Amino acid sequence: MRAIRARFRRLDRVSVVDDVLSRVPAPARELLIRHRELIKFAIVGGTTFVIDSGIFYTLKLTVLEEKPVTAKIIAGVIAVICSYILNREWSFKNRGGRERAHEAFLFFFVSGIGVVLSFIPLWISSYVFNLRVPEVSLTVENIADFISAYIIGNLLQMIFRFYCFRRFVFPEETASETTDVDELAEEDLDRA
């Protein structure tokens, strides 16, 4: 199994990453390499957002028309499972050090806290600032909900989850492996 993963990592690193990095100007290339985990984490987040939204609306508009909360729960669970797999196998693939069960527990625990963090700005907007109909128009309410939940809430959640994933869920195994990753990044810079 490790041999297969190593082969895919080499293919991923050689073909796609080298191809993309060779087309990026040198200053931006260095920035991309330095923040590669954050960029991959953001791409996984965007992907799981599409998965979550697609499943939610598909279920809500078809078989679960009368049960939108159930549709959201199903979509959310599937998106979090996809997020775990993508983050483990791609965003933080050069990290490790925990057994899978412990890692998965921490991932879902941190994700749960992140969900709570994402609702706090919406709660403040709704109940502290009282941006609800009839105090404001329906348009203002919807804009406030979107900004507080999808922009501010998701940013809070993303910052918290990224920090916790790097620090606790997918920690670096040893200092020698860290240098190996740094050496790979330097090799990428030299090749490009």
N, C-alpha and C positions, 0 to 999 in steps of 0.2 A: 504494500500500500504506500509506504514512504517513497519507494522508487517511482511510482506513478505520479505522486504529488510533486516530487523533485523534477520529473520530466516536464510536467505542466508548468511549473514555476519557471523553468528555463525557457520554455516556449513562450510564455507570457512575457518574460523579461526581454528576451531577444527580439521577438518579432514586433509585437504591438508597441511596447514602451520605447524601444530604440527607434522605431519608425516615427512615432509621434515626437519624441524628443529631438530627433534630427531636424525637424521642421520648425522648431521653436527657437527664437533668438536666445543667445547665450545668457543674458541676465535673467530672463524669464525662465529659462531652463533650470538654472540654479535654484530659483525660488520654487519651481515645481518639484524638484527632487527633494529639497529640504522639507517641504510640507506635503509630501506624497500621501501620508496616512490621512491627513485632514481632507485632502482632495478626494481620495477614495471613499472616505467616510461620508462626505457630502453627496457623492454620486450614488452611494448605496441608499442614503436617505431620500434622495429624489426618486430613485427606482422604487423603493418601498412605498413612497407616497403615491406613486402611480398605481402600484399593485393594490394598495388600500382603497384608493378612490375608485378604481375600476371594479373591484369586487363589490364594494359597498353599493355603488350605483346599479350594478348589474343585478344584485340581489334585491335592492330596494325597489327597482322598477319592474321586477318579475315575480319570483316566487315568494319574496318576503315584503310585498307591497304594504301590508298592514302592520309589519313589525320592523320599523327602521332601526330601532336600537339593537335588535338581534342581528340585523344585517351588518351594523357597524361593529359589533363585537366579533362576529365571524371574520370580517374583513381585517380588523385590527389584529386578531390572533394570527392570521395567515401572514400579514405583513411583518409582524414581529419575528415570527419563525424565519421568514425569508431574510430579514435583517440580520438575525443571528448567523445564519449560514453564510451570507455574503460578507459580513464583517469578519467572521472567523477565517474564511477561506480566501479573502481578497484584501480587505482593508488592513487587517492586522495579521496577515499570514506569516510575517517574519517574527511574530511574538509568540509567546506560549508560556509554559511553565506551570500550568494548572491541569489537573485531570478534567476531562470533558464534562462530567456531571457537575463539578464545582464551578467550572467556567460557565456552563449553561445557567445554573442557578443564579450566579452573580449577574449575568447578562440580563436575565428576565427581572431580577430584583431592581437593578439600576434602571432598566427600561420602565418599570412600574413607577419608580420615583420620578422619572422624566415625564411620564404622562401627567402625574399630579402637578409638577412644575408648569407644564404647558397650559393647565386650566386656571392657574392663579391669575394671570393678567385678564382673562375673560371674566373671572369672578369679580375682580376689582372694577373692571369696566361696567359690569352689570349691576353690582350691588353697592359699591362705594361711590362711583360717579353717577350711578343710576341712569345709565344710557339705555333706557328701555322705553318702549311705547307705553304710555301716552306722554311721558316727559319729553321725548324726542320723536322725530318722525321715523317711520320704518326704514327709510333709506339710511339715516344716521345710525340707527341701531345696527343694521347689517354691516355697514362700513366699520363701526366700532368693534363689532364681533370679529370681523375678518382680521382687522389690524391686531387686536389683542390676542386672539386665539392662534391665527395662522402665522403672523409675523413675529410678534413679541414672544408669544408662548413657545413657538417652535424654535426660535433663537435661544431662549433660555434652556429649553430641553436639549438642544443640540450641543451647546457649550458644556452643560453638565454631563451628558452622556459621553461625549468625546473624552473629556478629562477622566471620567471614571473608567471608561473602557481601556484607555492607555495605562492608567495607574493600577487598577484593581482586577479587571476582567481579563485583559490580555497583557499581562506585564512582560517585560523583557526577561528572558530566562537567565542569561548570564552576561557579564561584561564582554566576554570573548565573542558572543554572538552579535552583540551590538556593534563591535568593531567590524565584523563580517558584513553587516548591513551597510555600515558607513563606507566600507571599502567598495561595496557594489555600487553605491551612489557615486563615489569618486570615479570608478571605472566608467559608469554611464556618462559622466561629464567629460572624461577623457575621450571616449569614443565619439561623442557627438560634436 
